[in-house]
Amino acid sequence: MKKPLILVTNDDGITAPGLRALISYMKEIGDVVVVAPDSPQSGKGHAITIDNTLFSTKLNVNKKKDASLEYSCSGTPADCVKLALQELLDRKPDICVSGINHGSNSSINVIYSGTMSAAIEAGIEGIPAIGFSLCDYSWEANFDPAEKAIKTIVKKALKNGIPKGVVLNVNIPKASKEELKGIKVCRQARANWKEKFDKRTSPAGRDYYWLTGEFELLDKGEDTDEWALANNYISVVPTQFDLTAHHAIQGLNEWGFN
Amino acid sequence: MKKPLILVTNDDGITAPGLRALISYMKEIGDVVVVAPDSPQSGKGHAITIDNTLFSTKLNVNKKKDASLEYSCSGTPADCVKLALQELLDRKPDICVSGINHGSNSSINVIYSGTMSAAIEAGIEGIPAIGFSLCDYSWEANFDPAEKAIKTIVKKALKNGIPKGVVLNVNIPKASKEELKGIKVCRQARANWKEKFDKRTSPAGRDYYWLTGEFELLDKGEDTDEWALANNYISVVPTQFDLTAHHAIQGLNEWGFN
Protein backbone atom coordinates (compact mmCIF):
# COMPACT_ATOMS: atom_id res chain seq x y z
CA MET A 1 0.00 0.00 0.00
CA LYS A 2 1.20 3.49 -0.85
CA LYS A 3 2.11 5.54 2.21
CA PRO A 4 -0.08 8.57 2.83
CA LEU A 5 1.39 11.98 2.04
CA ILE A 6 1.30 14.19 5.12
CA LEU A 7 1.71 17.97 4.90
CA VAL A 8 3.08 19.33 8.19
CA THR A 9 2.96 23.01 9.09
CA ASN A 10 2.64 25.25 12.14
CA ASP A 11 2.64 28.88 13.29
CA ASP A 12 5.60 28.92 15.66
CA GLY A 13 8.03 28.62 12.76
CA ILE A 14 10.07 25.89 11.15
CA THR A 15 12.56 25.51 14.00
CA ALA A 16 9.94 25.14 16.76
CA PRO A 17 10.31 22.03 18.94
CA GLY A 18 6.58 21.34 18.63
CA LEU A 19 6.90 21.10 14.83
CA ARG A 20 9.93 18.84 15.11
CA ALA A 21 7.99 16.52 17.47
CA LEU A 22 5.02 16.38 15.08
CA ILE A 23 7.33 15.61 12.13
CA SER A 24 8.89 12.71 14.02
CA TYR A 25 5.47 11.25 14.91
CA MET A 26 4.16 11.65 11.35
CA LYS A 27 7.17 9.95 9.79
CA GLU A 28 5.97 6.73 11.38
CA ILE A 29 2.63 7.07 9.56
CA GLY A 30 3.47 8.39 6.11
CA ASP A 31 5.67 10.44 3.80
CA VAL A 32 6.17 13.87 5.28
CA VAL A 33 6.57 17.22 3.54
CA VAL A 34 7.03 20.27 5.74
CA VAL A 35 6.08 23.82 4.67
CA ALA A 36 6.31 26.11 7.68
CA PRO A 37 6.85 29.82 8.38
CA ASP A 38 10.44 31.05 8.55
CA SER A 39 9.58 33.09 11.67
CA PRO A 40 7.04 32.91 14.52
CA GLN A 41 3.48 33.66 13.36
CA SER A 42 1.52 33.26 16.59
CA GLY A 43 -1.74 35.18 16.77
CA LYS A 44 -1.76 35.76 13.02
CA GLY A 45 -5.26 34.30 12.68
CA HIS A 46 -6.25 33.67 9.09
CA ALA A 47 -4.03 36.42 7.68
CA ILE A 48 -2.77 35.99 4.13
CA THR A 49 -0.10 37.98 2.31
CA ILE A 50 -1.61 40.00 -0.51
CA ASP A 51 0.48 43.16 -0.33
CA ASN A 52 3.91 41.62 -0.11
CA THR A 53 6.10 39.01 -1.77
CA LEU A 54 6.52 35.46 -0.53
CA PHE A 55 9.87 33.71 -0.36
CA SER A 56 10.31 30.00 0.07
CA THR A 57 13.51 28.09 0.78
CA LYS A 58 14.07 24.34 0.50
CA LEU A 59 16.02 23.23 3.52
CA ASN A 60 16.57 20.58 6.11
CA VAL A 61 16.68 21.82 9.67
CA ASN A 62 17.62 18.52 11.24
CA LYS A 63 18.91 16.23 8.53
CA LYS A 64 19.68 13.14 10.54
CA LYS A 65 16.51 12.94 12.60
CA ASP A 66 13.94 14.08 10.04
CA ALA A 67 15.20 13.38 6.55
CA SER A 68 12.01 14.74 5.01
CA LEU A 69 11.42 17.36 2.37
CA GLU A 70 11.18 20.77 4.06
CA TYR A 71 10.44 24.30 2.90
CA SER A 72 10.37 27.50 4.89
CA CYS A 73 8.05 30.28 3.76
CA SER A 74 8.19 33.98 4.57
CA GLY A 75 4.40 34.24 4.91
CA THR A 76 1.67 33.34 7.36
CA PRO A 77 0.49 29.80 8.20
CA ALA A 78 -2.38 30.14 5.69
CA ASP A 79 0.15 31.27 3.03
CA CYS A 80 2.27 28.17 3.76
CA VAL A 81 -0.66 25.86 3.05
CA LYS A 82 -1.65 27.72 -0.13
CA LEU A 83 1.94 27.68 -1.40
CA ALA A 84 2.37 24.01 -0.50
CA LEU A 85 -0.77 22.91 -2.30
CA GLN A 86 -0.34 25.02 -5.43
CA GLU A 87 3.42 25.18 -5.92
CA LEU A 88 5.55 22.95 -3.74
CA LEU A 89 3.84 19.54 -3.54
CA ASP A 90 3.63 17.34 -6.59
CA ARG A 91 0.43 15.65 -5.42
CA LYS A 92 -2.48 16.44 -3.12
CA PRO A 93 -1.63 15.46 0.46
CA ASP A 94 -3.83 12.86 2.16
CA ILE A 95 -3.88 14.93 5.32
CA CYS A 96 -2.54 18.23 6.69
CA VAL A 97 -1.43 18.46 10.31
CA SER A 98 -0.53 21.75 11.97
CA GLY A 99 1.41 22.23 15.20
CA ILE A 100 2.19 21.07 17.74
CA ASN A 101 1.50 24.60 18.91
CA HIS A 102 3.33 25.87 21.97
CA GLY A 103 0.22 27.04 23.83
CA SER A 104 -3.53 26.48 23.91
CA ASN A 105 -5.84 26.96 20.94
CA SER A 106 -8.95 25.88 22.81
CA SER A 107 -12.15 27.86 23.13
CA ILE A 108 -12.12 31.37 21.60
CA ASN A 109 -8.36 31.07 20.94
CA VAL A 110 -9.23 29.20 17.75
CA ILE A 111 -10.19 32.58 16.25
CA TYR A 112 -6.70 34.08 16.71
CA SER A 113 -4.77 30.90 16.02
CA GLY A 114 -2.32 30.64 13.16
CA THR A 115 -2.04 26.90 13.85
CA MET A 116 -5.74 26.37 13.30
CA SER A 117 -5.89 28.76 10.35
CA ALA A 118 -3.36 26.59 8.52
CA ALA A 119 -5.56 23.55 9.19
CA ILE A 120 -8.71 25.48 8.17
CA GLU A 121 -7.02 26.61 4.94
CA ALA A 122 -6.32 22.98 4.08
CA GLY A 123 -9.92 22.13 4.98
CA ILE A 124 -11.21 24.83 2.63
CA GLU A 125 -9.16 23.17 -0.11
CA GLY A 126 -10.83 19.84 0.64
CA ILE A 127 -7.97 18.19 2.51
CA PRO A 128 -8.55 16.43 5.86
CA ALA A 129 -6.82 18.61 8.42
CA ILE A 130 -6.02 18.69 12.12
CA GLY A 131 -4.45 21.33 14.35
CA PHE A 132 -2.59 20.14 17.46
CA SER A 133 -1.78 22.38 20.43
CA LEU A 134 -0.21 21.70 23.81
CA CYS A 135 -1.33 23.87 26.73
CA ASP A 136 2.23 24.79 27.58
CA TYR A 137 3.83 27.93 26.13
CA SER A 138 7.37 26.88 27.05
CA TRP A 139 9.90 26.21 24.28
CA GLU A 140 11.03 23.27 26.47
CA ALA A 141 7.53 21.79 26.67
CA ASN A 142 7.31 18.00 26.72
CA PHE A 143 5.23 16.74 23.80
CA ASP A 144 5.90 13.03 24.35
CA PRO A 145 2.99 12.20 26.69
CA ALA A 146 0.61 12.97 23.80
CA GLU A 147 2.53 11.09 21.11
CA LYS A 148 0.29 8.02 21.18
CA ALA A 149 -2.95 10.03 21.12
CA ILE A 150 -1.73 12.23 18.26
CA LYS A 151 -0.86 9.19 16.17
CA THR A 152 -4.21 7.59 17.01
CA ILE A 153 -6.15 10.69 15.92
CA VAL A 154 -4.21 11.03 12.65
CA LYS A 155 -4.56 7.31 11.82
CA LYS A 156 -8.30 7.40 12.53
CA ALA A 157 -8.72 10.53 10.41
CA LEU A 158 -6.86 8.85 7.53
CA LYS A 159 -9.04 5.75 7.88
CA ASN A 160 -12.46 7.40 8.47
CA GLY A 161 -11.99 10.69 6.64
CA ILE A 162 -13.14 13.93 8.25
CA PRO A 163 -16.60 15.25 7.32
CA LYS A 164 -16.60 17.85 4.51
CA GLY A 165 -16.35 21.39 5.82
CA VAL A 166 -14.90 20.26 9.16
CA VAL A 167 -11.35 20.33 10.56
CA LEU A 168 -10.28 19.04 13.95
CA ASN A 169 -8.97 21.29 16.70
CA VAL A 170 -7.02 19.10 19.13
CA ASN A 171 -5.74 20.52 22.41
CA ILE A 172 -3.57 18.61 24.83
CA PRO A 173 -3.40 19.37 28.55
CA LYS A 174 -0.01 19.86 30.20
CA ALA A 175 0.08 16.49 31.92
CA SER A 176 2.26 13.42 32.27
CA LYS A 177 1.49 10.19 30.42
CA GLU A 178 0.05 8.78 33.65
CA GLU A 179 -2.15 11.81 34.25
CA LEU A 180 -3.66 11.87 30.73
CA LYS A 181 -7.14 10.37 30.90
CA GLY A 182 -7.95 9.95 27.20
CA ILE A 183 -9.54 11.79 24.30
CA LYS A 184 -12.88 13.63 24.45
CA VAL A 185 -14.92 15.06 21.55
CA CYS A 186 -16.07 18.50 22.69
CA ARG A 187 -17.63 21.77 21.70
CA GLN A 188 -15.77 25.11 21.82
CA ALA A 189 -16.26 26.71 25.27
CA ARG A 190 -17.65 30.24 25.41
CA ALA A 191 -14.91 32.54 26.65
CA ASN A 192 -13.09 35.74 25.87
CA TRP A 193 -9.93 37.59 26.77
CA LYS A 194 -10.14 40.37 29.30
CA GLU A 195 -7.56 42.68 27.75
CA LYS A 196 -5.14 44.72 29.76
CA PHE A 197 -2.98 47.13 27.81
CA ASP A 198 0.39 47.72 29.39
CA LYS A 199 1.01 51.40 28.56
CA ARG A 200 4.64 52.54 28.40
CA THR A 201 6.59 55.52 27.11
CA SER A 202 9.33 55.20 24.50
CA PRO A 203 12.77 56.78 25.01
CA ALA A 204 11.59 59.46 22.55
CA GLY A 205 8.60 60.24 24.79
CA ARG A 206 5.86 58.57 22.76
CA ASP A 207 3.24 56.41 24.48
CA TYR A 208 2.80 52.85 23.30
CA TYR A 209 1.01 49.71 24.40
CA TRP A 210 1.63 46.01 24.85
CA LEU A 211 -1.44 43.84 24.47
CA THR A 212 -1.84 41.52 27.44
CA GLY A 213 -4.90 39.90 28.92
CA GLU A 214 -6.50 37.26 31.03
CA PHE A 215 -8.53 34.37 29.71
CA GLU A 216 -12.09 34.53 30.99
CA LEU A 217 -14.13 31.32 30.83
CA LEU A 218 -17.85 32.11 30.52
CA ASP A 219 -19.11 28.55 30.15
CA LYS A 220 -19.90 26.02 32.88
CA GLY A 221 -20.70 23.16 30.49
CA GLU A 222 -18.98 19.82 30.99
CA ASP A 223 -19.07 19.11 27.25
CA THR A 224 -16.54 21.85 26.41
CA ASP A 225 -12.87 21.76 25.47
CA GLU A 226 -12.01 23.81 28.55
CA TRP A 227 -13.69 21.29 30.85
CA ALA A 228 -11.91 18.41 29.14
CA LEU A 229 -8.49 20.07 29.42
CA ALA A 230 -9.03 21.05 33.07
CA ASN A 231 -9.77 17.37 33.73
CA ASN A 232 -6.69 16.08 31.89
CA TYR A 233 -8.48 14.94 28.74
CA ILE A 234 -7.24 15.70 25.24
CA SER A 235 -10.02 17.74 23.57
CA VAL A 236 -11.10 17.26 19.94
CA VAL A 237 -13.42 19.98 18.64
CA PRO A 238 -14.85 19.61 15.13
CA THR A 239 -14.41 23.13 13.72
CA GLN A 240 -16.10 24.62 10.67
CA PHE A 241 -15.51 27.50 8.30
CA ASP A 242 -19.11 28.05 7.34
CA LEU A 243 -19.55 30.87 9.85
CA THR A 244 -23.26 31.31 9.10
CA ALA A 245 -25.33 31.47 12.30
CA HIS A 246 -28.13 29.48 10.66
CA HIS A 247 -30.27 29.69 13.81
CA ALA A 248 -30.35 33.50 13.50
CA ILE A 249 -31.64 33.71 9.92
CA GLN A 250 -35.31 33.38 10.78
CA GLY A 251 -35.21 36.09 13.46
CA LEU A 252 -33.39 38.51 11.14
CA ASN A 253 -36.03 37.98 8.47
CA GLU A 254 -38.54 39.40 10.96
CA TRP A 255 -36.68 42.72 11.10
CA GLY A 256 -38.52 43.77 7.93
CA PHE A 257 -35.59 45.27 6.04
CA ASN A 258 -37.37 46.17 2.83
CA MET B 1 -32.86 60.47 24.57
CA LYS B 2 -29.11 59.93 24.73
CA LYS B 3 -27.54 59.38 21.33
CA PRO B 4 -26.01 55.95 20.80
CA LEU B 5 -22.22 55.70 20.86
CA ILE B 6 -20.96 54.19 17.62
CA LEU B 7 -17.45 52.76 17.27
CA VAL B 8 -16.33 52.91 13.64
CA THR B 9 -13.36 50.94 12.35
CA ASN B 10 -12.16 49.23 9.17
CA ASP B 11 -9.26 47.37 7.62
CA ASP B 12 -8.37 49.64 4.70
CA GLY B 13 -6.94 52.25 7.08
CA ILE B 14 -8.08 55.52 8.57
CA THR B 15 -7.85 57.52 5.33
CA ALA B 16 -9.91 55.09 3.21
CA PRO B 17 -12.90 56.64 1.41
CA GLY B 18 -15.12 53.76 2.56
CA LEU B 19 -14.41 54.61 6.19
CA ARG B 20 -15.08 58.31 5.60
CA ALA B 21 -18.43 57.43 3.99
CA LEU B 22 -19.41 55.20 6.92
CA ILE B 23 -18.46 57.93 9.41
CA SER B 24 -20.65 60.45 7.62
CA TYR B 25 -23.63 58.06 7.62
CA MET B 26 -23.16 57.15 11.29
CA LYS B 27 -22.95 60.77 12.42
CA GLU B 28 -26.63 61.07 11.51
CA ILE B 29 -27.46 58.22 13.90
CA GLY B 30 -25.23 58.73 16.93
CA ASP B 31 -22.00 59.94 18.48
CA VAL B 32 -19.09 58.54 16.51
CA VAL B 33 -15.64 57.52 17.71
CA VAL B 34 -13.23 56.18 15.10
CA VAL B 35 -10.36 53.81 15.90
CA ALA B 36 -8.86 52.57 12.66
CA PRO B 37 -5.55 51.17 11.42
CA ASP B 38 -2.89 53.68 10.39
CA SER B 39 -2.13 51.59 7.28
CA PRO B 40 -3.99 49.12 5.06
CA GLN B 41 -4.70 45.80 6.78
CA SER B 42 -6.58 43.89 4.10
CA GLY B 43 -6.40 40.12 4.36
CA LYS B 44 -5.17 40.28 7.93
CA GLY B 45 -7.94 37.97 9.14
CA HIS B 46 -8.24 37.86 12.91
CA ALA B 47 -4.56 38.63 13.49
CA ILE B 48 -3.63 40.35 16.75
CA THR B 49 -0.33 41.94 17.72
CA ILE B 50 1.31 40.01 20.52
CA ASP B 51 4.96 40.28 19.55
CA ASN B 52 5.13 43.99 18.83
CA THR B 53 4.18 47.34 20.33
CA LEU B 54 1.03 49.26 19.47
CA PHE B 55 1.00 52.99 18.85
CA SER B 56 -2.15 55.08 18.78
CA THR B 57 -2.51 58.70 17.67
CA LYS B 58 -5.46 61.02 18.29
CA LEU B 59 -6.16 62.88 15.10
CA ASN B 60 -8.74 64.33 12.80
CA VAL B 61 -8.31 63.42 9.18
CA ASN B 62 -11.09 65.59 7.84
CA LYS B 63 -11.96 68.13 10.49
CA LYS B 64 -14.70 70.02 8.73
CA LYS B 65 -16.70 67.12 7.39
CA ASP B 66 -16.35 64.65 10.28
CA ALA B 67 -15.69 66.48 13.50
CA SER B 68 -15.65 63.26 15.48
CA LEU B 69 -13.11 61.81 17.86
CA GLU B 70 -10.59 59.78 15.88
CA TYR B 71 -7.62 57.60 16.68
CA SER B 72 -5.26 55.76 14.38
CA CYS B 73 -3.68 52.55 15.61
CA SER B 74 -0.55 50.81 14.35
CA GLY B 75 -2.10 47.33 14.76
CA THR B 76 -4.60 45.09 13.03
CA PRO B 77 -8.38 45.66 12.89
CA ALA B 78 -8.87 43.31 15.86
CA ASP B 79 -6.22 45.28 17.79
CA CYS B 80 -8.11 48.52 17.03
CA VAL B 81 -11.28 47.18 18.60
CA LYS B 82 -9.47 45.80 21.66
CA LEU B 83 -7.63 49.09 22.18
CA ALA B 84 -10.82 51.12 21.66
CA LEU B 85 -12.81 49.12 24.18
CA GLN B 86 -10.15 48.86 26.88
CA GLU B 87 -8.22 52.12 26.59
CA LEU B 88 -9.64 54.77 24.30
CA LEU B 89 -13.42 54.88 24.87
CA ASP B 90 -14.80 56.12 28.15
CA ARG B 91 -17.93 53.98 27.85
CA LYS B 92 -19.02 50.82 26.12
CA PRO B 93 -20.24 51.58 22.59
CA ASP B 94 -23.82 50.71 21.68
CA ILE B 95 -22.69 49.30 18.37
CA CYS B 96 -19.51 48.73 16.37
CA VAL B 97 -19.53 49.15 12.59
CA SER B 98 -16.60 48.17 10.41
CA GLY B 99 -15.97 49.23 6.81
CA ILE B 100 -17.12 50.15 4.33
CA ASN B 101 -14.60 47.75 2.89
CA HIS B 102 -13.30 48.35 -0.61
CA GLY B 103 -14.06 44.87 -1.91
CA SER B 104 -16.23 41.86 -1.18
CA ASN B 105 -16.26 39.97 2.11
CA SER B 106 -18.97 37.57 1.06
CA SER B 107 -18.76 33.80 1.15
CA ILE B 108 -15.38 32.32 2.19
CA ASN B 109 -13.81 35.81 2.11
CA VAL B 110 -15.20 36.34 5.62
CA ILE B 111 -12.39 34.07 6.87
CA TYR B 112 -9.61 36.34 5.55
CA SER B 113 -11.37 39.62 6.21
CA GLY B 114 -9.92 42.23 8.54
CA THR B 115 -13.18 44.16 8.26
CA MET B 116 -15.20 41.26 9.59
CA SER B 117 -12.57 40.35 12.21
CA ALA B 118 -12.97 43.81 13.73
CA ALA B 119 -16.74 43.25 13.90
CA ILE B 120 -16.26 39.73 15.29
CA GLU B 121 -13.87 41.04 17.95
CA ALA B 122 -16.55 43.49 19.09
CA GLY B 123 -19.10 40.66 19.05
CA ILE B 124 -16.84 38.53 21.26
CA GLU B 125 -16.80 41.43 23.72
CA GLY B 126 -20.61 41.47 23.74
CA ILE B 127 -21.13 44.53 21.53
CA PRO B 128 -23.60 44.45 18.59
CA ALA B 129 -21.43 44.61 15.50
CA ILE B 130 -21.76 44.83 11.73
CA GLY B 131 -19.21 44.67 8.93
CA PHE B 132 -20.04 46.47 5.68
CA SER B 133 -18.31 45.76 2.36
CA LEU B 134 -18.89 47.04 -1.16
CA CYS B 135 -18.10 44.68 -4.04
CA ASP B 136 -15.86 47.25 -5.69
CA TYR B 137 -12.13 47.31 -5.00
CA SER B 138 -11.63 50.78 -6.46
CA TRP B 139 -10.52 53.64 -4.21
CA GLU B 140 -13.01 55.78 -6.20
CA ALA B 141 -15.92 53.40 -5.51
CA ASN B 142 -19.33 55.00 -5.06
CA PHE B 143 -20.77 54.16 -1.64
CA ASP B 144 -23.81 56.43 -1.85
CA PRO B 145 -26.31 54.02 -3.46
CA ALA B 146 -26.12 51.92 -0.26
CA GLU B 147 -26.36 54.82 2.20
CA LYS B 148 -30.04 54.33 2.97
CA ALA B 149 -29.74 50.56 3.43
CA ILE B 150 -26.69 50.92 5.68
CA LYS B 151 -28.53 53.37 7.93
CA THR B 152 -31.61 51.11 7.98
CA ILE B 153 -29.55 48.09 9.04
CA VAL B 154 -27.72 49.98 11.79
CA LYS B 155 -30.93 51.54 13.13
CA LYS B 156 -32.70 48.18 13.19
CA ALA B 157 -29.74 46.57 14.95
CA LEU B 158 -29.77 49.34 17.58
CA LYS B 159 -33.51 48.86 18.06
CA ASN B 160 -33.74 45.05 17.98
CA GLY B 161 -30.30 44.10 19.24
CA ILE B 162 -28.31 41.36 17.51
CA PRO B 163 -28.53 37.84 18.95
CA LYS B 164 -25.71 36.94 21.36
CA GLY B 165 -22.78 35.32 19.61
CA VAL B 166 -23.79 36.71 16.22
CA VAL B 167 -22.41 39.60 14.12
CA LEU B 168 -23.73 40.73 10.77
CA ASN B 169 -21.75 40.46 7.55
CA VAL B 170 -23.27 42.92 5.07
CA ASN B 171 -22.12 42.96 1.45
CA ILE B 172 -23.29 45.48 -1.11
CA PRO B 173 -23.31 44.81 -4.85
CA LYS B 174 -21.69 47.33 -7.19
CA ALA B 175 -24.93 48.81 -8.48
CA SER B 176 -26.70 52.12 -8.90
CA LYS B 177 -29.47 53.22 -6.53
CA GLU B 178 -32.00 52.26 -9.19
CA GLU B 179 -30.48 48.81 -9.71
CA LEU B 180 -30.38 47.90 -6.00
CA LYS B 181 -33.28 45.56 -5.27
CA GLY B 182 -33.27 45.52 -1.47
CA ILE B 183 -31.80 43.59 1.45
CA LYS B 184 -31.71 39.78 1.76
CA VAL B 185 -30.82 37.69 4.80
CA CYS B 186 -28.57 34.91 3.50
CA ARG B 187 -26.23 32.11 4.39
CA GLN B 188 -22.51 32.11 3.48
CA ALA B 189 -22.05 30.51 0.05
CA ARG B 190 -19.64 27.60 -0.25
CA ALA B 191 -16.64 28.73 -2.28
CA ASN B 192 -12.88 28.86 -2.28
CA TRP B 193 -10.03 30.62 -4.01
CA LYS B 194 -8.21 28.78 -6.75
CA GLU B 195 -4.75 30.12 -6.06
CA LYS B 196 -2.27 31.01 -8.72
CA PHE B 197 1.19 31.97 -7.57
CA ASP B 198 2.89 34.43 -9.85
CA LYS B 199 6.54 33.31 -9.64
CA ARG B 200 9.21 35.93 -10.35
CA THR B 201 12.92 36.37 -9.83
CA SER B 202 14.41 39.22 -7.80
CA PRO B 203 17.24 41.40 -9.20
CA ALA B 204 19.53 39.39 -6.90
CA GLY B 205 18.43 36.15 -8.55
CA ARG B 206 16.14 34.81 -5.84
CA ASP B 207 12.73 33.36 -6.72
CA TYR B 208 9.68 34.83 -5.04
CA TYR B 209 5.92 34.62 -5.37
CA TRP B 210 2.89 36.89 -5.49
CA LEU B 211 -0.30 35.30 -4.25
CA THR B 212 -3.11 35.70 -6.77
CA GLY B 213 -6.18 33.65 -7.40
CA GLU B 214 -9.63 33.25 -8.80
CA PHE B 215 -12.80 33.03 -6.76
CA GLU B 216 -14.52 29.69 -7.30
CA LEU B 217 -18.19 29.48 -6.34
CA LEU B 218 -19.13 25.91 -5.39
CA ASP B 219 -22.72 26.55 -4.35
CA LYS B 220 -25.82 26.75 -6.53
CA GLY B 221 -28.18 27.71 -3.69
CA GLU B 222 -30.40 30.74 -4.11
CA ASP B 223 -30.32 31.45 -0.37
CA THR B 224 -26.63 32.45 -0.41
CA ASP B 225 -24.88 35.80 -0.23
CA GLU B 226 -23.31 35.19 -3.65
CA TRP B 227 -26.72 34.65 -5.24
CA ALA B 228 -28.10 37.79 -3.59
CA LEU B 229 -25.16 39.92 -4.76
CA ALA B 230 -25.30 38.56 -8.31
CA ASN B 231 -28.96 39.60 -8.36
CA ASN B 232 -28.32 43.12 -7.03
CA TYR B 233 -29.49 42.48 -3.47
CA ILE B 234 -27.55 43.61 -0.40
CA SER B 235 -26.69 40.42 1.53
CA VAL B 236 -26.86 40.15 5.33
CA VAL B 237 -25.27 36.98 6.73
CA PRO B 238 -25.52 36.34 10.47
CA THR B 239 -22.00 35.20 11.32
CA GLN B 240 -20.83 33.39 14.45
CA PHE B 241 -17.58 32.84 16.30
CA ASP B 242 -18.54 29.54 17.89
CA LEU B 243 -16.79 27.51 15.20
CA THR B 244 -17.93 24.16 16.61
CA ALA B 245 -19.36 21.90 13.91
CA HIS B 246 -22.01 20.60 16.31
CA HIS B 247 -23.42 18.27 13.66
CA ALA B 248 -20.08 16.40 13.51
CA ILE B 249 -19.77 15.61 17.23
CA GLN B 250 -21.87 12.47 17.18
CA GLY B 251 -20.01 10.96 14.23
CA LEU B 252 -16.62 11.65 15.80
CA ASN B 253 -17.72 9.92 19.00
CA GLU B 254 -18.13 6.76 16.92
CA TRP B 255 -14.43 6.77 16.00
CA GLY B 256 -13.70 5.05 19.35
CA PHE B 257 -10.70 7.12 20.40
CA ASN B 258 -10.06 5.54 23.77
Interface residues (C-beta under 8 A of the other chain):
Chain A: P40 S42 G43 K44 G45 H46 A47 I48 T49 I50 D51 T53 L54 F55 S56 G75 A78 D79 K82 L83 L85 Q86 E87 I108 V110 I111 Y112 S117 I120 I124 E125 A149 T152 I153 K156 N160 P163 G165 V166 L168 N169 G182 I183 V185 C186 R187 Q188 R190 N192 E195 K196 F197 K199 R200 R206 D207 Y208 Y209 W210 L211 V236 V237 P238 T239 Q240 F241 D242 L243 T244 A245 H246 H247 A248 I249 G251 L252 N253 W255 F257 N258
Chain B: P40 S42 G43 K44 G45 H46 A47 I48 T49 I50 D51 T53 L54 F55 S56 G75 A78 D79 K82 L83 L85 Q86 E87 I108 V110 I111 Y112 S117 I120 I124 E125 A149 T152 I153 K156 N160 P163 G165 V166 L168 N169 G182 I183 V185 C186 R187 Q188 R190 N192 E195 K196 F197 K199 R206 D207 Y208 Y209 W210 L211 V236 V237 P238 T239 Q240 F241 D242 L243 T244 A245 H246 H247 A248 I249 G251 L252 N253 W255 F257 N258
